[in-house]
């Protein structure tokens, strides 16, 4: 019988000031907390330097935790087009950093992440954080950005599990 290996998943919540990250391991239906944190960039710097710092911070996370896969939340549209564009640039960096290390990146809408983790697509940040703590009881305290990143990783693990079940059934 083929033994399924644990998959290490890096979840990412992109931002231009703070980018949350969270690492879990998925082994079948079992999830294990590994680590979480935030990449902070100096908002007083020009945009190019902020993006460079974001890339370097995320590259360090990928080198340190060696994920098998990564997942990122899709960007929502702001009322301010300039803010949306800048967040899109940050999201691009967030997607490229793991890819440079050979790690594929999945994308999920915020509603899909919330529905997967909380059961409701319009859950608030506090509900997401509470559910992440419930699903990963050893994770300790975290910011909303870190909770969102762990939620994205959980969503990716669940999606992979569902895809594997469908593949076995067909």
DSSP file (Angstrom, degrees, kcal/mol; ACC not computed):
  #  RESIDUE AA STRUCTURE BP1 BP2  ACC     N-H-->O    O-->H-N    N-H-->O    O-->H-N    TCO  KAPPA ALPHA  PHI   PSI    X-CA   Y-CA   Z-CA
    1    1 A X              0   0    0      0, 0.0     2,-0.4     0, 0.0     0, 0.0   0.000 360.0 360.0 360.0 136.3    0.0    0.0    0.0
    2    2 A X        -     0   0    0      1,-0.1     2,-0.5     0, 0.0     0, 0.0  -0.572 360.0-142.4 -73.3 121.7    1.3    3.5   -0.9
    3    3 A X        -     0   0    0     -2,-0.4     2,-0.4     1,-0.0    -1,-0.1  -0.761  14.2-132.4 -88.3 123.7    2.1    5.5    2.2
    4    4 A X        -     0   0    0     -2,-0.5     2,-0.2     1,-0.0     3,-0.1  -0.605  19.4-138.4 -77.7 130.6    1.3    9.2    1.8
    5    5 A X        -     0   0    0     -2,-0.4    23,-0.3     1,-0.1     2,-0.1  -0.560  26.7 -96.9 -85.0 150.8    4.0   11.5    2.9
    6    6 A X        -     0   0    0     -2,-0.2     2,-0.5    21,-0.1    21,-0.2  -0.407  35.8-141.6 -63.1 144.5    3.3   14.7    4.9
    7    7 A X  E     -A   26   0A   0     19,-2.8    19,-2.7    -2,-0.1     2,-0.6  -0.944   4.9-143.4-109.4 127.3    3.1   17.8    2.7
    8    8 A X  E     -A   25   0A   0     -2,-0.5    60,-2.5    17,-0.2    61,-1.8  -0.817  22.5-166.8 -91.4 124.9    4.6   21.0    4.1
    9    9 A X  E     -Ab  24  69A   0     15,-3.0    15,-2.3    -2,-0.6     2,-0.6  -0.944  14.2-155.2-121.7 131.1    2.5   24.0    3.1
   10   10 A X  E     -Ab  23  70A   0     59,-2.3    61,-2.4    -2,-0.4     2,-0.4  -0.921  12.5-160.9-102.9 117.8    3.3   27.7    3.3
   11   11 A X  E     -Ab  22  71A   0     11,-3.5    11,-2.0    -2,-0.6     2,-0.4  -0.804   8.2-163.0 -97.5 142.0    0.3   30.0    3.4
   12   12 A X  E     -Ab  21  72A   0     59,-2.1    61,-1.3    -2,-0.4     2,-0.6  -0.985  19.0-168.5-132.6 133.6    0.7   33.7    2.5
   13   13 A X  E     -A   20   0A   0      7,-2.7     7,-1.6    -2,-0.4   136,-0.1  -0.897  30.5-141.7-117.9  97.8   -1.4   36.7    3.2
   14   14 A X        +     0   0    0     -2,-0.6     2,-0.3    59,-0.3     5,-0.1  -0.266  32.1 152.8 -70.5 143.8    0.1   39.5    1.0
   15   15 A X        -     0   0    0     75,-0.1    -2,-0.0     1,-0.1    79,-0.0  -0.973  46.2-129.5-158.2 159.1    0.4   43.1    2.1
   16   16 A X  S    S+     0   0    0     -2,-0.3     3,-0.1     1,-0.1    38,-0.1   0.707 111.6  26.9 -86.7 -20.8    2.6   46.1    1.4
   17   17 A X  S    S+     0   0    0      1,-0.4    24,-2.2    23,-0.1     2,-0.4   0.805 136.3  14.9-100.5 -48.1    3.3   46.8    5.0
   18   18 A X  E     - C   0  40A   0     22,-0.2     2,-0.5    -4,-0.0    -1,-0.4  -0.995  59.1-168.3-131.8 131.1    2.9   43.4    6.6
   19   19 A X  E     - C   0  39A   0     20,-2.1    20,-2.7    -2,-0.4     2,-0.2  -0.971  18.1-147.6-118.5 115.7    2.8   40.0    4.8
   20   20 A X  E     -AC  13  38A   0     -7,-1.6    -7,-2.7    -2,-0.5     2,-0.3  -0.544  16.4-174.0 -80.5 146.4    1.6   37.2    7.1
   21   21 A X  E     -AC  12  37A   0     16,-2.6    16,-2.3    -9,-0.2     2,-0.3  -0.987   6.4-178.4-137.9 150.4    3.0   33.7    6.6
   22   22 A X  E     -AC  11  36A   0    -11,-2.0   -11,-3.5    -2,-0.3     2,-0.5  -0.990  11.0-154.1-149.8 140.8    2.2   30.4    8.2
   23   23 A X  E     +AC  10  35A   0     12,-3.4    11,-2.3    -2,-0.3    12,-1.6  -0.963  19.8 164.5-120.8 129.8    3.6   26.9    7.8
   24   24 A X  E     -AC   9  33A   0    -15,-2.3   -15,-3.0    -2,-0.5     2,-0.4  -0.883  29.3-130.9-131.3 166.3    1.7   23.7    8.4
   25   25 A X  E     -AC   8  32A   0      7,-2.6     7,-2.7    -2,-0.3     2,-0.5  -0.978  17.1-158.2-117.5 138.1    2.1   20.0    7.6
   26   26 A X  E     +AC   7  31A   0    -19,-2.7   -19,-2.8    -2,-0.4     2,-0.4  -0.966  15.1 172.9-117.7 123.8   -0.7   18.0    6.1
   27   27 A X  E >   - C   0  30A   0      3,-2.9     3,-1.9    -2,-0.5     2,-0.3  -0.857  69.2 -57.5-131.7  96.3   -0.7   14.2    6.4
   28   28 A X  T 3  S-     0   0    0     -2,-0.4   133,-0.1     1,-0.3   -23,-0.0  -0.557 120.5 -19.6  66.2-127.8   -4.0   12.9    5.1
   29   29 A X  T 3  S+     0   0    0     -2,-0.3     2,-0.4    -3,-0.1    -1,-0.3   0.509 118.9 100.1 -86.1  -5.7   -6.7   14.6    7.2
   30   30 A X  E <   -C   27   0A   0     -3,-1.9    -3,-2.9     2,-0.0     2,-0.4  -0.699  54.5-164.5 -91.2 128.8   -4.3   15.5   10.0
   31   31 A X  E     -C   26   0A   0     -2,-0.4     2,-0.4    -5,-0.2    -5,-0.2  -0.905   1.5-166.4-110.7 139.1   -2.8   19.0   10.2
   32   32 A X  E     -C   25   0A   0     -7,-2.7    -7,-2.6    -2,-0.4     2,-0.2  -0.991  19.8-127.6-126.6 130.4    0.2   20.0   12.2
   33   33 A X  E     +C   24   0A   0     -2,-0.4    -9,-0.2    -9,-0.2     3,-0.1  -0.533  31.5 167.2 -72.1 138.2    1.3   23.5   13.1
   34   34 A X  E     -     0   0A   0    -11,-2.3     2,-0.3     1,-0.4   -10,-0.2   0.709  54.3 -42.5-114.8 -57.2    4.9   24.3   12.2
   35   35 A X  E     -C   23   0A   0    -12,-1.6   -12,-3.4     2,-0.0    -1,-0.4  -0.986  43.1-163.1-167.7 163.7    5.4   28.1   12.4
   36   36 A X  E     +C   22   0A   0     -2,-0.3     2,-0.3   -14,-0.3   -14,-0.2  -0.980  20.2 139.5-153.3 161.6    4.0   31.5   11.6
   37   37 A X  E     -C   21   0A   0    -16,-2.3   -16,-2.6    -2,-0.3     2,-0.4  -0.962  38.5 -99.8-176.8-170.1    5.3   35.1   11.4
   38   38 A X  E     -C   20   0A   0     -2,-0.3     2,-0.7   -18,-0.2   -18,-0.2  -0.999  13.5-142.3-137.7 135.8    5.2   38.4    9.5
   39   39 A X  E     -C   19   0A   0    -20,-2.7   -20,-2.1    -2,-0.4     2,-0.4  -0.900  27.6-162.9 -94.2 118.4    7.5   40.0    7.0
   40   40 A X  E     -C   18   0A   0     -2,-0.7     2,-0.4   -22,-0.2   -22,-0.2  -0.857   4.6-164.5-105.4 136.1    7.5   43.7    7.8
   41   41 A X        -     0   0    0    -24,-2.2     2,-0.7    -2,-0.4     9,-0.1  -0.906  30.6-105.4-118.8 151.0    8.7   46.3    5.3
   42   42 A X    >   -     0   0    0     -2,-0.4     3,-1.6     1,-0.2    11,-0.1  -0.614  25.8-160.9 -75.2 110.4    9.6   49.9    6.0
   43   43 A X  T 3  S+     0   0    0     -2,-0.7    -1,-0.2     1,-0.3     7,-0.1   0.584  85.3  68.5 -72.4  -8.7    6.7   51.9    4.6
   44   44 A X  T 3  S+     0   0    0      2,-0.1    -1,-0.3     6,-0.0     2,-0.1   0.616  86.0  89.0 -83.4 -12.1    8.9   55.1    4.5
   45   45 A X  S <  S-     0   0    0     -3,-1.6    -4,-0.0     1,-0.1     2,-0.0  -0.384  92.2 -90.9 -79.9 161.8   11.0   53.5    1.7
   46   46 A X    >>  -     0   0    0      1,-0.1     4,-2.0    -2,-0.1     3,-0.5  -0.320  43.3-104.9 -64.9 157.1   10.2   53.8   -2.0
   47   47 A X  H 3> S+     0   0    0      1,-0.2     4,-2.6     2,-0.2     5,-0.2   0.862 117.9  56.2 -56.0 -42.4    8.0   51.1   -3.5
   48   48 A X  H 3> S+     0   0    0      1,-0.2     4,-1.9     2,-0.2    -1,-0.2   0.891 109.8  45.7 -61.1 -38.9   10.9   49.3   -5.3
   49   49 A X  H <> S+     0   0    0     -3,-0.5     4,-2.5     2,-0.2    -1,-0.2   0.849 110.9  53.2 -72.7 -34.4   12.8   48.9   -2.1
   50   50 A X  H  X S+     0   0    0     -4,-2.0     4,-2.3     2,-0.2    -2,-0.2   0.923 110.2  47.4 -64.4 -43.3    9.7   47.8   -0.2
   51   51 A X  H  X S+     0   0    0     -4,-2.6     4,-2.5     2,-0.2    -2,-0.2   0.886 111.4  51.4 -65.2 -38.7    9.1   45.1   -2.8
   52   52 A X  H  X S+     0   0    0     -4,-1.9     4,-2.6    -5,-0.2    -2,-0.2   0.926 110.9  47.7 -62.4 -45.7   12.8   44.0   -2.6
   53   53 A X  H  X S+     0   0    0     -4,-2.5     4,-2.5     2,-0.2    -2,-0.2   0.887 111.2  51.4 -63.6 -39.0   12.6   43.7    1.2
   54   54 A X  H  X S+     0   0    0     -4,-2.3     4,-2.5     2,-0.2     5,-0.2   0.933 111.0  48.1 -62.3 -46.4    9.4   41.7    0.9
   55   55 A X  H  X S+     0   0    0     -4,-2.5     4,-2.5     1,-0.2    -2,-0.2   0.930 113.0  47.3 -59.7 -46.9   11.0   39.4   -1.6
   56   56 A X  H  X S+     0   0    0     -4,-2.6     4,-1.8     1,-0.2    -1,-0.2   0.897 112.2  50.1 -64.7 -39.9   14.1   38.9    0.6
   57   57 A X  H  X S+     0   0    0     -4,-2.5     4,-1.6     1,-0.2    -1,-0.2   0.918 113.8  44.4 -64.0 -43.7   12.0   38.3    3.7
   58   58 A X  H  X S+     0   0    0     -4,-2.5     4,-2.5     1,-0.2    -2,-0.2   0.869 109.0  56.8 -69.8 -35.8    9.8   35.7    2.0
   59   59 A X  H  X S+     0   0    0     -4,-2.5     4,-2.6    -5,-0.2    -1,-0.2   0.895 105.9  51.7 -60.9 -39.1   12.9   34.0    0.4
   60   60 A X  H  X S+     0   0    0     -4,-1.8     4,-2.7     2,-0.2    -1,-0.2   0.905 108.8  50.3 -63.6 -41.9   14.3   33.6    3.9
   61   61 A X  H  X S+     0   0    0     -4,-1.6     4,-2.5     2,-0.2     5,-0.3   0.930 111.7  47.7 -61.7 -45.6   11.1   32.0    5.1
   62   62 A X  H  X S+     0   0    0     -4,-2.5     4,-2.0     1,-0.2     5,-0.3   0.915 113.6  47.4 -63.3 -43.1   11.1   29.6    2.1
   63   63 A X  H  < S+     0   0    0     -4,-2.6    -2,-0.2    -5,-0.2    -1,-0.2   0.915 115.4  46.0 -63.0 -42.8   14.8   28.7    2.7
   64   64 A X  H  < S+     0   0    0     -4,-2.7    -2,-0.2    -5,-0.2    -1,-0.2   0.886 124.9  28.1 -69.2 -39.9   14.2   28.2    6.5
   65   65 A X  H  < S-     0   0    0     -4,-2.5    -2,-0.2    -5,-0.2    -1,-0.2   0.560  85.4-149.4-105.8  -9.9   11.0   26.0    6.2
   66   66 A X     <  -     0   0    0     -4,-2.0   -58,-0.2    -5,-0.3    -3,-0.1   0.886  20.7-159.8  44.1  61.5   11.4   24.3    2.9
   67   67 A X        -     0   0    0     -5,-0.3   -58,-0.2     1,-0.1    -1,-0.1  -0.332  21.2-146.6 -69.7 153.4    7.7   24.0    2.0
   68   68 A X  S    S+     0   0    0    -60,-2.5    36,-0.5     1,-0.2     2,-0.3   0.770  84.7   6.1 -83.1 -30.8    6.5   21.5   -0.6
   69   69 A X  E     -bd   9 104A   0    -61,-1.8   -59,-2.3    34,-0.2     2,-0.3  -0.948  65.6-152.9-147.0 162.4    3.8   23.8   -1.7
   70   70 A X  E     -bd  10 105A   0     34,-2.1    36,-2.8    -2,-0.3     2,-0.3  -0.939   5.5-163.5-136.1 160.5    2.6   27.4   -1.1
   71   71 A X  E     -bd  11 106A   0    -61,-2.4   -59,-2.1    -2,-0.3     2,-0.3  -0.996   3.1-166.6-146.4 146.8   -0.8   29.1   -1.3
   72   72 A X  E     -bd  12 107A   0     34,-2.5    36,-2.0    -2,-0.3     2,-0.3  -0.961  25.1-114.8-134.8 148.9   -1.8   32.8   -1.5
   73   73 A X  E     - d   0 108A   0    -61,-1.3   -59,-0.3    -2,-0.3    36,-0.2  -0.669  39.0-112.4 -81.5 137.0   -5.1   34.6   -1.0
   74   74 A X        -     0   0    0     34,-3.0     2,-0.2    -2,-0.3    36,-0.2  -0.359  36.4-104.0 -66.0 148.7   -6.3   36.4   -4.2
   75   75 A X        -     0   0    0     34,-0.1     2,-0.3    13,-0.0    -1,-0.1  -0.532  30.1-143.7 -75.8 135.9   -6.3   40.2   -4.0
   76   76 A X        -     0   0    0     -2,-0.2     2,-0.4    -3,-0.1    -1,-0.0  -0.665  26.5-101.9 -94.1 158.4   -9.6   41.9   -3.6
   77   77 A X        -     0   0    0     -2,-0.3     2,-0.2     2,-0.0     4,-0.1  -0.664  32.9-152.2 -84.2 129.9  -10.3   45.2   -5.3
   78   78 A X        -     0   0    0     -2,-0.4     6,-0.1     2,-0.3    -1,-0.0  -0.482  26.6-116.7 -87.8 165.5  -10.0   48.4   -3.2
   79   79 A X  S    S+     0   0    0     -2,-0.2     2,-0.7     1,-0.1    -1,-0.1   0.809 105.2  70.9 -69.1 -29.1  -12.0   51.6   -3.9
   80   80 A X  S  > S-     0   0    0      1,-0.2     4,-2.1     2,-0.0    -2,-0.3  -0.806  72.1-158.6 -92.9 112.4   -8.7   53.3   -4.6
   81   81 A X  H  > S+     0   0    0     -2,-0.7     4,-2.4     1,-0.2     5,-0.2   0.850  92.2  55.9 -59.4 -35.2   -7.1   52.0   -7.9
   82   82 A X  H  > S+     0   0    0      2,-0.2     4,-2.3     1,-0.2    -1,-0.2   0.912 108.4  47.2 -63.6 -42.5   -3.6   53.0   -6.8
   83   83 A X  H  > S+     0   0    0     -3,-0.3     4,-2.5     2,-0.2     5,-0.2   0.909 111.5  51.4 -64.8 -42.2   -3.9   51.0   -3.6
   84   84 A X  H  X S+     0   0    0     -4,-2.1     4,-2.1     1,-0.2    -2,-0.2   0.913 110.4  49.0 -60.7 -43.8   -5.2   48.0   -5.6
   85   85 A X  H  X S+     0   0    0     -4,-2.4     4,-1.9     2,-0.2    -2,-0.2   0.927 111.9  47.9 -62.8 -46.0   -2.3   48.2   -8.0
   86   86 A X  H  X S+     0   0    0     -4,-2.3     4,-2.1     1,-0.2    -2,-0.2   0.897 111.5  50.1 -64.0 -40.2    0.3   48.4   -5.3
   87   87 A X  H  X S+     0   0    0     -4,-2.5     4,-2.6     1,-0.2    -1,-0.2   0.882 107.9  54.9 -64.7 -36.4   -1.2   45.5   -3.5
   88   88 A X  H  X S+     0   0    0     -4,-2.1     4,-2.0     2,-0.2    -2,-0.2   0.875 106.2  51.1 -62.4 -37.8   -1.2   43.6   -6.8
   89   89 A X  H  X S+     0   0    0     -4,-1.9     4,-1.9     2,-0.2    -2,-0.2   0.921 110.8  48.2 -64.3 -43.7    2.6   44.3   -7.0
   90   90 A X  H  X S+     0   0    0     -4,-2.1     4,-2.5     1,-0.2    -2,-0.2   0.912 110.2  52.1 -62.0 -42.4    3.1   42.9   -3.5
   91   91 A X  H  X S+     0   0    0     -4,-2.6     4,-1.9     1,-0.2    -1,-0.2   0.874 106.1  54.6 -62.7 -37.4    1.0   39.9   -4.4
   92   92 A X  H  X S+     0   0    0     -4,-2.0     4,-2.1     2,-0.2    -1,-0.2   0.918 109.4  46.7 -60.9 -44.0    3.2   39.3   -7.4
   93   93 A X  H  X S+     0   0    0     -4,-1.9     4,-2.5     1,-0.2    -2,-0.2   0.909 109.9  54.2 -62.6 -42.5    6.3   39.3   -5.2
   94   94 A X  H  X S+     0   0    0     -4,-2.5     4,-0.7     1,-0.2    -1,-0.2   0.846 112.2  44.3 -62.1 -34.3    4.6   36.9   -2.8
   95   95 A X  H  X S+     0   0    0     -4,-1.9     4,-1.0    -5,-0.2    -1,-0.2   0.830 114.3  48.5 -79.6 -32.4    3.9   34.5   -5.6
   96   96 A X  H  X S+     0   0    0     -4,-2.1     4,-2.3    -5,-0.2     5,-0.2   0.880  97.7  68.2 -76.2 -38.2    7.3   34.7   -7.2
   97   97 A X  H  X S+     0   0    0     -4,-2.5     4,-0.6     1,-0.2     3,-0.2   0.915 107.6  36.2 -53.6 -52.6    9.4   34.2   -4.0
   98   98 A X  H ><>S+     0   0    0     -4,-0.7     5,-2.2     1,-0.2     3,-1.1   0.893 113.3  59.8 -66.9 -35.3    8.4   30.5   -3.5
   99   99 A X  H ><5S+     0   0    0     -4,-1.0     3,-2.1     1,-0.3    -2,-0.2   0.854  96.3  60.3 -61.5 -36.4    8.4   29.8   -7.2
  100  100 A X  H 3<5S+     0   0    0     -4,-2.3    -1,-0.3     1,-0.3    -2,-0.2   0.791 104.8  50.8 -61.2 -27.2   12.0   30.8   -7.5
  101  101 A X  T <<5S-     0   0    0     -3,-1.1    -1,-0.3    -4,-0.6    -2,-0.2   0.245 128.0-100.2 -94.0  12.1   12.8   28.0   -5.1
  102  102 A X  T < 5S+     0   0    0     -3,-2.1     2,-0.6     1,-0.2    -3,-0.2   0.650  79.3 137.8  82.2  15.2   10.7   25.5   -7.2
  103  103 A X      < -     0   0    0     -5,-2.2    -1,-0.2    -6,-0.1   -34,-0.2  -0.856  49.1-135.3-100.2 119.7    7.6   25.7   -4.9
  104  104 A X  E     -d   69   0A   0     -2,-0.6   -34,-2.1   -36,-0.5     2,-0.5  -0.405  16.5-141.6 -71.0 149.5    4.3   25.9   -6.8
  105  105 A X  E     -d   70   0A   0    -36,-0.2   -34,-0.3    -2,-0.1     2,-0.2  -0.961   8.9-158.2-121.0 121.5    1.8   28.4   -5.5
  106  106 A X  E     -d   71   0A   0    -36,-2.8   -34,-2.5    -2,-0.5     2,-0.4  -0.629  12.0-143.1 -90.3 155.7   -2.0   27.9   -5.4
  107  107 A X  E     +d   72   0A   0     -2,-0.2     2,-0.4   -36,-0.2   -34,-0.2  -0.964  18.0 179.3-124.2 138.6   -4.4   30.8   -5.3
  108  108 A X  E     -d   73   0A   0    -36,-2.0   -34,-3.0    -2,-0.4     2,-0.1  -0.996  28.1-118.3-138.4 141.5   -7.7   31.0   -3.4
  109  109 A X     >  -     0   0    0     -2,-0.4     4,-2.3   -36,-0.2     5,-0.2  -0.407  30.7-116.0 -71.1 154.9  -10.3   33.7   -3.0
  110  110 A X  H  > S+     0   0    0    -36,-0.2     4,-2.6     1,-0.2     5,-0.2   0.897 117.4  53.0 -58.1 -41.2  -10.9   35.1    0.5
  111  111 A X  H  > S+     0   0    0      1,-0.2     4,-2.6     2,-0.2    -1,-0.2   0.896 108.1  49.8 -63.1 -39.7  -14.4   33.7    0.4
  112  112 A X  H  > S+     0   0    0      2,-0.2     4,-2.4     1,-0.2    -1,-0.2   0.914 111.7  48.6 -65.0 -42.5  -13.2   30.2   -0.4
  113  113 A X  H  X S+     0   0    0     -4,-2.3     4,-2.5     2,-0.2     5,-0.3   0.947 114.4  45.5 -61.3 -48.9  -10.6   30.3    2.4
  114  114 A X  H  X>S+     0   0    0     -4,-2.6     4,-3.0     1,-0.2     5,-1.4   0.897 112.9  50.0 -63.2 -41.2  -13.2   31.5    4.9
  115  115 A X  H  <5S+     0   0    0     -4,-2.6     4,-0.3     4,-0.2    -1,-0.2   0.905 113.3  46.7 -65.1 -40.5  -15.7   28.9    3.8
  116  116 A X  H  <5S+     0   0    0     -4,-2.4    -2,-0.2    -5,-0.2    -1,-0.2   0.912 123.8  31.4 -66.2 -43.6  -13.2   26.1    4.0
  117  117 A X  H  <5S+     0   0    0     -4,-2.5    -2,-0.2    -5,-0.2    -3,-0.2   0.891 136.8  19.6 -86.1 -42.1  -11.9   27.1    7.5
  118  118 A X  T  <5S-     0   0    0     -4,-3.0    -3,-0.2    -5,-0.3    -2,-0.1   0.745  96.3-119.8-101.8 -29.8  -14.9   28.7    9.2
  119  119 A X  S   <S+     0   0    0     -5,-1.4     2,-0.4    -4,-0.3    -4,-0.2   0.371  88.3  82.9 101.0  -4.0  -17.8   27.3    7.1
  120  120 A X    >   -     0   0    0     -6,-0.8     3,-1.3     1,-0.1    -2,-0.2  -0.996  68.2-146.6-136.7 129.6  -19.0   30.7    6.1
  121  121 A X  T 3  S+     0   0    0     -2,-0.4    -7,-0.2     1,-0.3    -6,-0.2   0.625  99.2  49.5 -70.5 -13.8  -17.7   32.7    3.2
  122  122 A X  T 3  S+     0   0    0     -8,-0.1    -1,-0.3    -7,-0.1   -11,-0.1  -0.034  77.5 143.8-116.0  31.9  -18.3   36.1    4.9
  123  123 A X    <   -     0   0    0     -3,-1.3     2,-0.1   -12,-0.1    -9,-0.1  -0.341  47.8-120.4 -66.3 150.4  -16.7   35.3    8.3
  124  124 A X     >  -     0   0    0      1,-0.1     4,-2.0   -10,-0.0     3,-0.3  -0.405  28.4 -98.4 -88.7 172.1  -14.8   38.1   10.0
  125  125 A X  H  > S+     0   0    0      1,-0.2     4,-2.5     2,-0.2     5,-0.2   0.845 122.1  54.7 -59.7 -37.0  -11.1   38.1   10.9
  126  126 A X  H  > S+     0   0    0      2,-0.2     4,-2.4     1,-0.2    -1,-0.2   0.893 107.8  49.5 -65.1 -40.0  -11.9   37.2   14.5
  127  127 A X  H  > S+     0   0    0     -3,-0.3     4,-2.3     2,-0.2    -2,-0.2   0.902 111.4  49.4 -65.4 -41.0  -13.8   34.1   13.5
  128  128 A X  H  X S+     0   0    0     -4,-2.0     4,-2.5     2,-0.2    -2,-0.2   0.943 111.9  48.4 -62.2 -47.9  -11.0   33.0   11.1
  129  129 A X  H  X S+     0   0    0     -4,-2.5     4,-2.2     1,-0.2    -2,-0.2   0.906 111.3  50.3 -59.8 -43.7   -8.4   33.5   13.9
  130  130 A X  H  X S+     0   0    0     -4,-2.4     4,-1.8     1,-0.2    -1,-0.2   0.913 112.3  46.8 -61.7 -44.1  -10.6   31.5   16.4
  131  131 A X  H  X S+     0   0    0     -4,-2.3     4,-2.7     2,-0.2     5,-0.2   0.877 109.3  53.7 -69.0 -37.3  -11.0   28.6   14.0
  132  132 A X  H  X S+     0   0    0     -4,-2.5     4,-2.5     1,-0.2    -1,-0.2   0.925 109.3  49.3 -61.0 -43.7   -7.3   28.6   13.1
  133  133 A X  H  < S+     0   0    0     -4,-2.2    -1,-0.2     1,-0.2     6,-0.2   0.866 111.9  49.3 -62.8 -35.8   -6.5   28.3   16.8
  134  134 A X  H  < S+     0   0    0     -4,-1.8     3,-0.5     1,-0.2    -2,-0.2   0.919 115.8  41.5 -68.3 -44.4   -9.1   25.5   17.1
  135  135 A X  H  < S+     0   0    0     -4,-2.7     2,-0.3     1,-0.3    -2,-0.2   0.796 127.3  33.0 -74.8 -29.2   -7.7   23.6   14.1
  136  136 A X  S >< S+     0   0    0     -4,-2.5     3,-2.2    -5,-0.2    -1,-0.3  -0.658  71.9 175.0-125.5  73.6   -4.0   24.2   15.1
  137  137 A X  T 3  S+     0   0    0     -3,-0.5     3,-0.4    -2,-0.3    -1,-0.1   0.662  75.4  56.4 -61.9 -17.6   -4.1   24.2   18.9
  138  138 A X  T 3  S+     0   0    0      1,-0.2    -1,-0.3     2,-0.0    -5,-0.1   0.370  79.1  94.9 -93.1   7.1   -0.3   24.5   19.3
  139  139 A X    <   -     0   0    0     -3,-2.2    -1,-0.2    -6,-0.2    -2,-0.1   0.726  68.1-165.6 -74.9 -20.2   -0.1   27.7   17.2
  140  140 A X        -     0   0    0     -3,-0.4    -1,-0.2    -4,-0.2     2,-0.1  -0.269  45.6  -8.4  70.9-159.0   -0.2   30.1   20.2
  141  141 A X  S    S+     0   0    0     -8,-0.0     2,-0.3     0, 0.0     0, 0.0  -0.406  70.3 167.3 -75.2 149.2   -0.8   33.9   19.7
  142  142 A X        -     0   0    0     -2,-0.1     2,-0.1  -105,-0.0    -2,-0.0  -0.988  33.4-111.1-156.3 159.8   -0.9   35.4   16.3
  143  143 A X     >  -     0   0    0     -2,-0.3     4,-2.5     1,-0.1     5,-0.2  -0.366  41.0-103.6 -82.7 170.9   -1.8   38.5   14.4
  144  144 A X  H  > S+     0   0    0      2,-0.2     4,-2.7     1,-0.2     5,-0.2   0.879 123.2  54.2 -63.4 -37.2   -4.7   38.7   12.0
  145  145 A X  H  > S+     0   0    0      2,-0.2     4,-1.9     1,-0.2    -1,-0.2   0.907 110.9  45.0 -63.3 -41.4   -2.2   38.6    9.1
  146  146 A X  H  > S+     0   0    0      2,-0.2     4,-2.5     1,-0.2    -2,-0.2   0.898 112.7  50.9 -68.9 -40.7   -0.6   35.4   10.5
  147  147 A X  H  X S+     0   0    0     -4,-2.5     4,-2.4     1,-0.2    -2,-0.2   0.912 110.1  50.3 -62.5 -42.5   -4.0   33.8   11.1
  148  148 A X  H  X S+     0   0    0     -4,-2.7     4,-2.1     2,-0.2    -1,-0.2   0.898 110.1  50.4 -62.2 -40.3   -5.1   34.6    7.6
  149  149 A X  H  X S+     0   0    0     -4,-1.9     4,-2.0     2,-0.2  -127,-0.3   0.918 111.4  47.2 -65.1 -43.3   -1.9   33.0    6.2
  150  150 A X  H  X S+     0   0    0     -4,-2.5     4,-2.5     1,-0.2    -1,-0.2   0.886 109.9  54.5 -64.2 -37.4   -2.4   29.9    8.3
  151  151 A X  H  X S+     0   0    0     -4,-2.4     4,-2.6     2,-0.2    -2,-0.2   0.891 106.7  50.8 -62.5 -39.4   -6.0   29.8    7.1
  152  152 A X  H  X S+     0   0    0     -4,-2.1     4,-2.4     2,-0.2    -1,-0.2   0.908 110.4  49.4 -64.1 -41.7   -4.8   29.9    3.5
  153  153 A X  H  X S+     0   0    0     -4,-2.0     4,-2.4     2,-0.2    -2,-0.2   0.913 111.5  48.8 -63.2 -42.3   -2.4   27.0    4.2
  154  154 A X  H  X S+     0   0    0     -4,-2.5     4,-2.6     2,-0.2    -2,-0.2   0.919 110.7  51.1 -62.2 -44.3   -5.3   25.0    5.8
  155  155 A X  H  X S+     0   0    0     -4,-2.6     4,-2.5     1,-0.2    -2,-0.2   0.911 110.6  48.8 -59.0 -44.4   -7.5   25.8    2.8
  156  156 A X  H  X S+     0   0    0     -4,-2.4     4,-2.7     2,-0.2    -1,-0.2   0.917 110.8  50.3 -63.8 -43.7   -4.8   24.5    0.4
  157  157 A X  H  X S+     0   0    0     -4,-2.4     4,-2.2     1,-0.2    -2,-0.2   0.923 112.4  47.2 -60.2 -44.5   -4.3   21.3    2.5
  158  158 A X  H  X S+     0   0    0     -4,-2.6     4,-2.4     1,-0.2    -2,-0.2   0.906 111.9  50.1 -63.9 -42.4   -8.1   20.7    2.4
  159  159 A X  H  X S+     0   0    0     -4,-2.5     4,-2.5     2,-0.2    -2,-0.2   0.905 110.5  49.4 -64.1 -42.4   -8.2   21.3   -1.3
  160  160 A X  H  X S+     0   0    0     -4,-2.7     4,-2.4     2,-0.2    -1,-0.2   0.911 110.7  50.9 -61.9 -42.4   -5.3   18.9   -2.0
  161  161 A X  H  X S+     0   0    0     -4,-2.2     4,-1.9     1,-0.2    -2,-0.2   0.914 111.2  47.7 -61.2 -44.4   -7.0   16.3    0.1
  162  162 A X  H  X S+     0   0    0     -4,-2.4     4,-2.2     1,-0.2    -1,-0.2   0.910 111.0  51.1 -64.3 -42.8  -10.3   16.7   -1.8
  163  163 A X  H  X S+     0   0    0     -4,-2.5     4,-2.3     1,-0.2    -2,-0.2   0.897 109.1  51.1 -62.1 -40.2   -8.4   16.5   -5.2
  164  164 A X  H  X S+     0   0    0     -4,-2.4     4,-2.1     1,-0.2    -1,-0.2   0.887 109.2  50.8 -65.8 -37.5   -6.7   13.3   -4.1
  165  165 A X  H  X S+     0   0    0     -4,-1.9     4,-1.8     2,-0.2    -1,-0.2   0.907 111.0  48.6 -64.3 -41.4  -10.0   11.7   -3.1
  166  166 A X  H  X S+     0   0    0     -4,-2.2     4,-1.4     1,-0.2    -2,-0.2   0.894 110.2  51.5 -65.4 -39.8  -11.5   12.6   -6.5
  167  167 A X  H  < S+     0   0    0     -4,-2.3    -1,-0.2     1,-0.2    -2,-0.2   0.895 110.3  48.6 -65.6 -39.3   -8.5   11.2   -8.4
  168  168 A X  H  < S+     0   0    0     -4,-2.1    -1,-0.2     1,-0.2    -2,-0.2   0.863 110.6  52.1 -67.6 -35.0   -8.7    7.9   -6.5
  169  169 A X  H  <        0   0    0     -4,-1.8    -1,-0.2     1,-0.2    -2,-0.2   0.765 360.0 360.0 -73.7 -25.3  -12.5    7.7   -7.2
  170  170 A X     <        0   0    0     -4,-1.4    -1,-0.2    -5,-0.1    -2,-0.2   0.485 360.0 360.0 -92.9 360.0  -12.1    8.2  -10.9
